[in-house]
């Protein structure tokens, strides 16, 4: 036998010593021997030896052949389920925040922890407010989904009106469709061409070319002309629409959104009572390629109008490394004529960050404006409109893909203070694949108030919908939970536990954490 074969045979023999085996032992009774023989026969199939090659004298137990691929399959399954982008993660509950920490109430507090009596709250005077929905006729199904959700969790008690806006004419099907699902008054308006599309002072061909280039660069929504129009409309015109002139507050609704918790108090009334201006429920980072120059113009607005931060602007800034006296002293002074002859990056000449504006750099954070509750008089203010006009004239709505979210957020950062902002942490909300859903508050829950919505003709479906939100099916309360009767989606992680969330940046300006 060759040296290699002998080595391999020795390895196999060592492995065989570990295979379960029960030898016949002298002196045992017949019964004991029978049990031993039975146990041994169970493993006999796996102890059968197979040859690695037809003419080889080397063989290994069949059990080892079967064991190896089984281990590989199990490892692959574990990696698939564990991977963050894997659909296999839907098997793992992921809807609630990874940890629940209290935020300082120095500037802001949760309006209601857990449930109140919504029927009692609804007897109080209403605010002068409305829901605002920008939609097209083909989005009827998505709008109905949103209406069913907000009606079930809030408006079935408070009956606030709705204003539907469209850059075209609403169809009779759309109008009658949404009216089937709304408990408040509905109004339908067409957006004036002066508020939608390219303004007269823009070269339309240049603007369209800028949009086409963004499409070629595969920038999200960058190649969609209508998306640019929508962002500009929500940045500087929606609050000027004639149907909104009579209102003081607005609550923005988008097609295809979900609410997960009952809202048993009036957020408009609480915002007014606490002297708040702007409310959000999700803060995340923007895609840098969509707004490469937005901060340049926002910072220029602050300089031009001599606006000083009231403490909120810092939420949108990258932390800057502290310059100590030691590092300053070690850098030699370089005279101007030498600078011209010195290559960039020389140790005596500091490198210039092209994104820095006088030492400040945008961290891409913004309030996700597809949900927002705000005072309309703030948007109508001279300060806000000066800000919007300066941003608008830069061309960023066409040459880049500026969203209304960073526009609203940077304007708030420049013009408002942390005390003017409210974080609706008790609202469970989802749009696309981003959601925030709080844990239920301990000992502050209420029984289910049945809501058999009338538009579903199938009685079984109506009952199933109500049973879905039955008390027995709700998420369990947790310490520091603030939600009321929440049942969170579990197919995606809560935004508070995701990379890209700006909760930490908000907490920093809001006063820090109140609990570890």
C-alpha positions as CSV (number, residue, x, y, z in Angstrom):
1,X,0.0,0.0,0.0
2,X,1.4,3.5,-0.9
3,X,2.3,6.0,1.9
4,X,-0.6,8.2,0.8
5,X,-3.2,5.4,0.9
6,X,-1.9,4.3,4.3
7,X,-2.3,7.8,5.6
8,X,-5.8,8.1,4.3
9,X,-6.8,4.7,5.6
10,X,-5.5,5.6,9.0
11,X,-7.6,8.8,9.0
12,X,-10.7,6.9,8.1
13,X,-10.0,4.3,10.8
14,X,-9.7,7.2,13.4
15,X,-13.1,8.5,12.3
16,X,-14.7,5.1,12.5
17,X,-13.8,4.9,16.2
18,X,-16.2,7.8,16.8
19,X,-19.2,6.1,15.0
20,X,-21.8,4.8,17.6
21,X,-21.3,1.1,17.9
22,X,-22.5,-1.4,20.4
23,X,-20.4,-4.6,20.5
24,X,-21.8,-7.9,21.7
25,X,-20.5,-8.4,25.2
26,X,-20.0,-11.7,26.9
27,X,-21.9,-12.4,30.0
28,X,-25.0,-10.4,29.0
29,X,-28.5,-11.9,29.3
30,X,-30.6,-12.6,26.2
31,X,-32.9,-9.7,26.8
32,X,-30.0,-7.2,27.3
33,X,-28.3,-8.6,24.2
34,X,-31.5,-8.2,22.2
35,X,-31.8,-4.6,23.1
36,X,-28.2,-4.0,22.3
37,X,-28.6,-5.7,19.0
38,X,-31.7,-3.7,18.2
39,X,-29.9,-0.4,19.0
40,X,-27.0,-1.5,16.9
41,X,-29.2,-2.3,13.9
42,X,-30.5,1.3,13.9
43,X,-27.1,2.6,12.9
44,X,-26.2,-0.3,10.6
45,X,-27.4,1.6,7.4
46,X,-25.2,4.6,8.2
47,X,-22.2,2.3,9.0
48,X,-22.3,0.8,5.6
49,X,-19.0,1.6,3.8
50,X,-18.8,3.0,0.3
51,X,-15.7,3.3,-1.9
52,X,-14.5,6.7,-3.0
53,X,-13.6,5.1,-6.4
54,X,-14.7,1.9,-8.1
55,X,-11.3,0.3,-8.0
56,X,-10.1,1.9,-4.7
57,X,-9.5,0.0,-1.5
58,X,-10.4,3.0,0.5
59,X,-13.9,3.3,1.8
60,X,-15.8,5.6,4.3
61,X,-19.1,5.2,6.2
62,X,-22.3,6.3,4.4
63,X,-23.2,8.4,7.4
64,X,-20.3,10.7,6.8
65,X,-21.3,11.2,3.2
66,X,-24.8,12.2,4.2
67,X,-23.8,14.4,7.1
68,X,-21.5,16.8,5.2
69,X,-24.1,18.2,2.7
70,X,-26.7,18.4,5.5
71,X,-24.4,20.7,7.5
72,X,-23.8,22.8,4.4
73,X,-27.6,23.2,3.7
74,X,-28.2,24.3,7.4
75,X,-25.4,26.9,7.2
76,X,-26.8,28.3,4.0
77,X,-30.3,28.6,5.5
78,X,-28.9,30.3,8.6
79,X,-27.1,32.9,6.4
80,X,-30.1,33.5,4.2
81,X,-32.4,34.2,7.2
82,X,-29.8,36.3,8.9
83,X,-29.0,38.5,5.9
84,X,-30.6,42.0,6.3
85,X,-31.9,42.2,2.7
86,X,-33.2,38.6,2.7
87,X,-36.9,37.9,2.3
88,X,-36.3,35.2,4.8
89,X,-36.2,37.8,7.5
90,X,-40.0,38.0,7.4
91,X,-40.0,35.0,9.6
92,X,-38.4,37.0,12.3
93,X,-40.5,39.6,14.2
94,X,-39.0,43.0,13.3
95,X,-41.6,45.7,13.7
96,X,-40.8,47.1,17.1
97,X,-37.8,49.2,18.0
98,X,-34.7,47.3,19.2
99,X,-34.8,49.2,22.5
100,X,-37.2,51.8,23.9
101,X,-35.6,54.8,25.6
102,X,-37.2,57.9,26.9
103,X,-36.2,61.2,25.3
104,X,-35.7,64.3,27.5
105,X,-38.8,66.4,27.8
106,X,-36.8,69.6,27.9
107,X,-38.2,70.8,24.6
108,X,-40.8,68.2,23.7
109,X,-42.9,65.5,25.2
110,X,-45.3,62.8,24.1
111,X,-48.8,64.3,24.1
112,X,-50.5,61.1,25.4
113,X,-48.9,57.9,26.7
114,X,-51.2,55.0,25.8
115,X,-54.9,55.4,25.2
116,X,-57.3,58.1,26.2
117,X,-61.1,58.0,25.6
118,X,-61.5,59.1,22.0
119,X,-65.2,59.6,22.2
120,X,-64.7,62.0,25.1
121,X,-61.8,63.8,23.3
122,X,-64.0,64.1,20.2
123,X,-66.6,66.2,22.2
124,X,-64.0,69.0,22.6
125,X,-63.7,71.9,20.1
126,X,-62.0,71.1,16.9
127,X,-59.0,72.9,15.4
128,X,-59.3,74.7,12.0
129,X,-57.6,71.9,10.2
130,X,-57.8,69.4,7.2
131,X,-56.1,66.4,5.7
132,X,-54.4,67.2,2.4
133,X,-54.0,64.5,-0.2
134,X,-52.2,65.0,-3.5
135,X,-53.2,62.2,-5.9
136,X,-54.2,61.3,-9.4
137,X,-57.2,59.3,-10.6
138,X,-55.2,56.1,-11.2
139,X,-54.1,56.1,-7.5
140,X,-57.6,55.6,-6.2
141,X,-56.8,52.1,-4.8
142,X,-53.8,53.4,-2.8
143,X,-55.7,56.4,-1.6
144,X,-58.5,54.2,-0.4
145,X,-56.0,52.1,1.6
146,X,-54.8,55.3,3.3
147,X,-58.3,56.5,4.0
148,X,-59.4,53.2,5.5
149,X,-56.3,53.3,7.8
150,X,-56.6,56.9,9.1
151,X,-60.4,56.6,9.5
152,X,-60.1,53.4,11.6
153,X,-57.4,54.7,13.8
154,X,-58.4,58.4,14.2
155,X,-61.0,60.1,12.0
156,X,-63.9,57.9,12.8
157,X,-64.1,59.8,16.0
158,X,-62.9,63.3,15.0
159,X,-64.3,63.7,11.4
160,X,-61.8,66.2,10.1
161,X,-62.3,67.3,6.4
162,X,-60.2,66.2,3.5
163,X,-58.8,68.3,0.6
164,X,-57.9,66.3,-2.5
165,X,-55.6,68.0,-5.0
166,X,-54.6,67.0,-8.6
167,X,-52.8,68.6,-11.4
168,X,-55.6,67.3,-13.6
169,X,-59.3,66.9,-13.2
170,X,-60.6,64.3,-10.8
171,X,-62.9,61.7,-12.3
172,X,-66.4,60.9,-11.0
173,X,-65.1,57.4,-10.1
174,X,-62.3,58.9,-7.9
175,X,-64.6,61.4,-6.2
176,X,-67.4,58.8,-5.4
177,X,-64.7,56.2,-4.5
178,X,-63.0,58.3,-1.8
179,X,-66.3,59.6,-0.5
180,X,-67.3,56.1,0.4
181,X,-64.4,55.9,2.9
182,X,-64.4,59.4,4.5
183,X,-66.4,60.5,7.5
184,X,-65.5,64.2,7.1
185,X,-66.3,66.7,4.5
186,X,-64.4,66.3,1.1
187,X,-63.2,69.0,-1.3
188,X,-61.6,68.4,-4.7
189,X,-59.3,71.0,-6.3
190,X,-57.2,71.3,-9.4
191,X,-53.7,72.8,-9.1
192,X,-53.2,76.0,-11.1
193,X,-50.5,75.8,-13.8
194,X,-48.6,78.5,-12.0
195,X,-48.0,76.1,-9.1
196,X,-47.2,73.0,-11.2
197,X,-44.7,72.6,-14.1
198,X,-41.8,74.7,-15.2
199,X,-41.9,78.4,-14.3
200,X,-41.6,81.0,-17.0
201,X,-38.2,82.1,-15.8
202,X,-36.7,78.7,-16.5
203,X,-35.4,77.5,-19.9
204,X,-37.7,74.5,-20.3
205,X,-35.3,72.7,-22.6
206,X,-32.4,73.1,-20.2
207,X,-34.6,71.9,-17.3
208,X,-35.8,68.9,-19.2
209,X,-32.2,68.0,-20.1
210,X,-31.2,68.2,-16.5
211,X,-34.0,65.8,-15.6
212,X,-33.0,63.4,-18.4
213,X,-29.4,63.4,-17.2
214,X,-30.6,62.3,-13.7
215,X,-32.6,59.5,-15.3
216,X,-29.4,58.4,-17.2
217,X,-27.6,58.4,-13.9
218,X,-30.2,56.2,-12.4
219,X,-31.0,58.7,-9.6
220,X,-34.1,57.6,-7.7
221,X,-37.1,59.3,-9.3
222,X,-34.6,61.7,-10.9
223,X,-35.8,61.0,-14.5
224,X,-39.5,61.5,-13.7
225,X,-40.5,65.0,-14.6
226,X,-43.8,64.8,-12.7
227,X,-41.9,63.9,-9.5
228,X,-39.9,67.2,-9.8
229,X,-43.1,69.1,-10.2
230,X,-44.6,67.4,-7.2
231,X,-41.6,68.2,-5.0
232,X,-41.6,71.8,-6.0
233,X,-45.4,72.1,-5.4
234,X,-45.1,70.7,-1.9
235,X,-42.1,72.9,-1.2
236,X,-43.6,76.2,-2.1
237,X,-47.2,76.2,-3.3
238,X,-49.5,73.7,-1.6
239,X,-50.3,76.1,1.2
240,X,-51.2,78.8,-1.3
241,X,-54.0,76.7,-2.9
242,X,-57.4,78.4,-2.6
243,X,-59.0,75.4,-0.9
244,X,-56.5,75.6,1.9
245,X,-56.7,79.4,2.5
246,X,-59.3,79.0,5.2
247,X,-57.3,76.4,7.2
248,X,-54.7,77.0,10.0
249,X,-53.4,73.4,10.2
250,X,-52.8,70.5,7.8
251,X,-52.1,66.8,8.0
252,X,-50.5,65.3,4.9
253,X,-51.7,62.0,3.7
254,X,-50.1,59.9,0.9
255,X,-51.5,57.0,-1.1
256,X,-50.5,53.6,0.2
257,X,-49.7,54.4,3.8
258,X,-50.6,52.5,7.0
259,X,-51.2,53.6,10.6
260,X,-50.7,50.9,13.3
261,X,-51.9,52.5,16.5
262,X,-55.2,54.2,17.6
263,X,-54.8,58.0,17.9
264,X,-57.2,58.8,20.7
265,X,-56.5,62.5,21.1
266,X,-56.6,65.5,18.7
267,X,-53.1,66.2,17.5
268,X,-54.1,69.5,16.0
269,X,-55.4,70.7,19.4
270,X,-52.4,69.4,21.2
271,X,-50.0,71.1,18.8
272,X,-51.8,74.4,19.3
273,X,-52.0,74.0,23.1
274,X,-48.2,73.3,23.3
275,X,-47.3,76.1,20.8
276,X,-45.8,73.7,18.3
277,X,-45.3,74.5,14.6
278,X,-44.2,71.3,12.9
279,X,-44.7,67.6,13.7
280,X,-42.9,64.6,12.3
281,X,-42.9,60.8,13.0
282,X,-39.8,59.7,11.0
283,X,-36.5,61.3,10.4
284,X,-34.1,59.7,8.0
285,X,-31.1,60.5,5.8
286,X,-31.6,61.7,2.2
287,X,-29.7,60.1,-0.8
288,X,-26.7,62.3,-1.3
289,X,-26.9,62.1,-5.1
290,X,-30.3,63.7,-5.1
291,X,-29.3,66.9,-3.2
292,X,-25.5,67.5,-3.8
293,X,-25.8,71.3,-3.6
294,X,-28.9,71.9,-1.5
295,X,-27.0,72.7,1.7
296,X,-24.9,75.3,-0.2
297,X,-28.0,77.4,-0.9
298,X,-29.6,76.8,2.5
299,X,-26.5,78.0,4.2
300,X,-26.3,81.0,1.8
301,X,-29.9,81.9,2.8
302,X,-28.8,82.1,6.5
303,X,-25.9,84.3,5.6
304,X,-27.9,86.6,3.3
305,X,-30.7,87.2,5.8
306,X,-28.4,87.1,8.8
307,X,-30.3,84.2,10.4
308,X,-28.9,82.8,13.6
309,X,-29.6,79.2,14.7
310,X,-32.1,78.7,17.5
311,X,-30.7,75.2,18.2
312,X,-32.4,73.2,15.5
313,X,-30.0,73.9,12.6
314,X,-27.4,71.7,14.4
315,X,-29.6,68.6,13.9
316,X,-28.7,68.8,10.2
317,X,-24.9,69.2,10.6
318,X,-22.1,66.7,10.5
319,X,-20.1,66.7,13.7
320,X,-16.9,68.5,13.1
321,X,-13.6,67.3,14.7
322,X,-12.5,69.5,17.5
323,X,-9.4,71.6,16.7
324,X,-7.2,71.6,19.7
325,X,-4.5,74.1,20.5
326,X,-1.8,71.4,20.1
327,X,-2.8,70.6,16.5
328,X,-3.0,74.3,15.7
329,X,0.5,74.9,17.1
330,X,2.1,72.0,15.2
331,X,1.0,73.4,11.8
332,X,3.6,75.8,10.6
333,X,2.5,79.1,9.1
334,X,2.9,79.0,5.3
335,X,3.4,82.3,3.5
336,X,1.1,83.1,0.5
337,X,3.7,82.8,-2.2
338,X,4.8,79.4,-1.0
339,X,1.2,78.2,-1.0
340,X,1.1,78.8,-4.8
341,X,4.0,76.4,-5.2
342,X,2.8,73.8,-2.8
343,X,0.8,70.7,-3.8
344,X,-2.6,70.0,-2.3
345,X,-2.5,67.9,0.8
346,X,0.8,69.3,2.1
347,X,1.0,69.0,5.9
348,X,1.1,72.7,6.4
349,X,-1.9,73.5,4.3
350,X,-5.3,72.2,5.4
351,X,-7.3,70.2,2.8
352,X,-10.6,71.9,1.8
353,X,-13.8,69.9,1.9
354,X,-15.9,71.0,-1.1
355,X,-19.1,70.1,0.9
356,X,-18.3,72.3,3.8
357,X,-19.9,75.8,4.0
358,X,-17.9,77.9,6.5
359,X,-17.1,74.9,8.5
360,X,-20.6,73.3,8.3
361,X,-21.5,70.2,6.4
362,X,-24.9,68.7,5.7
363,X,-25.4,65.3,7.3
364,X,-28.4,64.5,4.9
365,X,-30.9,64.3,7.8
366,X,-34.5,65.4,7.1
367,X,-38.0,65.0,8.5
368,X,-39.8,62.5,6.2
369,X,-42.5,64.8,5.0
370,X,-44.9,62.3,3.5
371,X,-46.2,62.5,7.1
372,X,-46.3,65.9,8.7
373,X,-48.7,68.0,10.8
374,X,-47.9,71.7,10.6
375,X,-49.1,75.2,11.0
376,X,-50.0,76.7,7.6
377,X,-49.1,80.2,8.7
378,X,-45.5,79.1,9.1
379,X,-45.4,78.1,5.4
380,X,-47.1,81.3,4.5
381,X,-44.7,83.5,6.4
382,X,-42.4,85.9,4.6
383,X,-39.3,84.1,6.1
384,X,-40.3,80.7,4.7
385,X,-41.2,82.1,1.3
386,X,-37.9,84.0,1.1
387,X,-36.2,80.7,1.8
388,X,-38.2,78.8,-0.8
389,X,-37.7,81.5,-3.5
390,X,-33.9,81.5,-3.0
391,X,-33.8,77.7,-3.2
392,X,-36.2,77.7,-6.2
393,X,-34.2,80.3,-8.2
394,X,-31.1,78.1,-7.8
395,X,-32.5,75.6,-10.3
396,X,-32.1,72.7,-7.9
397,X,-35.6,71.4,-8.4
398,X,-34.6,70.6,-12.0
399,X,-30.9,70.2,-12.3
400,X,-31.0,68.1,-9.1
401,X,-33.8,66.1,-7.5
402,X,-34.5,68.2,-4.5
403,X,-37.4,66.7,-2.4
404,X,-39.8,68.8,-0.3
405,X,-38.6,66.9,2.8
406,X,-35.1,68.4,2.9
407,X,-36.6,71.8,1.9
408,X,-39.1,71.8,4.8
409,X,-36.4,70.4,7.1
410,X,-33.6,72.9,6.3
411,X,-36.1,75.8,6.5
412,X,-37.2,74.5,9.9
413,X,-33.6,74.2,10.9
414,X,-32.9,77.8,10.0
415,X,-36.2,79.4,11.2
416,X,-37.4,77.3,14.1
417,X,-36.2,76.0,17.5
418,X,-36.4,72.5,19.0
419,X,-39.2,73.6,21.2
420,X,-41.3,74.4,18.0
421,X,-41.0,70.8,16.8
422,X,-43.0,67.8,18.0
423,X,-42.0,64.1,17.5
424,X,-45.1,62.0,17.2
425,X,-43.4,59.0,18.7
426,X,-46.7,57.4,19.7
427,X,-47.9,57.2,16.0
428,X,-47.4,54.0,14.2
429,X,-46.8,54.9,10.5
430,X,-45.5,53.2,7.4
431,X,-44.8,54.5,3.9
432,X,-43.1,52.1,1.3
433,X,-40.5,50.1,3.2
434,X,-39.9,52.6,6.1
435,X,-41.9,52.5,9.2
436,X,-42.0,53.6,12.8
437,X,-44.2,51.8,15.2
438,X,-44.0,52.2,19.0
439,X,-44.5,49.6,21.7
440,X,-47.8,49.7,23.6
441,X,-47.8,51.6,26.9
442,X,-48.1,49.3,30.0
443,X,-51.5,49.6,31.8
444,X,-52.7,52.4,29.6
445,X,-54.6,50.4,27.0
446,X,-58.3,50.5,26.3
447,X,-60.8,47.8,25.0
448,X,-61.5,47.6,21.3
449,X,-64.2,49.9,20.0
450,X,-65.7,48.0,17.1
451,X,-65.4,49.6,13.7
452,X,-67.2,47.6,11.0
453,X,-66.5,49.9,8.1
454,X,-69.5,50.0,5.9
455,X,-68.0,50.0,2.4
456,X,-66.9,46.3,2.4
457,X,-69.9,44.4,1.1
458,X,-68.5,41.1,2.1
459,X,-69.7,40.6,5.7
460,X,-67.0,38.0,6.4
461,X,-64.2,40.4,5.3
462,X,-65.7,43.2,7.5
463,X,-65.6,41.0,10.6
464,X,-62.1,39.7,9.8
465,X,-60.8,43.2,9.5
466,X,-62.2,44.1,12.9
467,X,-60.9,40.9,14.4
468,X,-57.4,41.7,13.1
469,X,-57.4,44.7,15.5
470,X,-59.0,42.8,18.4
471,X,-57.3,43.3,21.8
472,X,-56.0,39.7,21.9
473,X,-54.0,40.3,18.7
474,X,-52.3,43.5,19.7
475,X,-48.6,43.8,20.4
476,X,-47.7,43.2,24.1
477,X,-47.0,46.4,26.2
478,X,-43.4,47.1,27.0
479,X,-41.6,49.3,29.5
480,X,-41.3,52.8,28.2
481,X,-43.9,52.0,25.5
482,X,-46.1,55.0,24.5
483,X,-48.5,53.5,21.9
484,X,-52.2,52.9,22.1
485,X,-53.5,49.6,20.7
486,X,-50.7,49.1,18.3
487,X,-50.2,46.2,16.0
488,X,-47.0,46.6,14.0
489,X,-46.0,45.1,10.7
490,X,-43.2,42.6,11.3
491,X,-41.8,42.2,7.8
492,X,-39.3,45.1,8.2
493,X,-37.3,46.6,11.0
494,X,-38.5,49.8,12.8
495,X,-36.6,52.8,11.4
496,X,-35.4,53.6,14.9
497,X,-33.2,50.6,14.8
498,X,-31.9,51.1,11.2
499,X,-28.8,52.6,9.9
500,X,-29.8,55.9,8.2
501,X,-32.3,56.9,11.0
502,X,-31.8,60.4,12.3
503,X,-33.4,59.8,15.6
504,X,-30.1,60.3,17.4
505,X,-29.6,63.7,15.7
506,X,-33.1,64.8,16.9
507,X,-32.4,63.5,20.4
508,X,-29.2,65.6,20.6
509,X,-31.0,68.9,19.9
510,X,-34.1,67.9,21.9
511,X,-32.2,67.5,25.1
512,X,-30.7,64.1,25.0
513,X,-31.8,60.7,26.4
514,X,-33.7,60.6,29.6
515,X,-33.1,56.9,30.2
516,X,-30.2,54.6,29.4
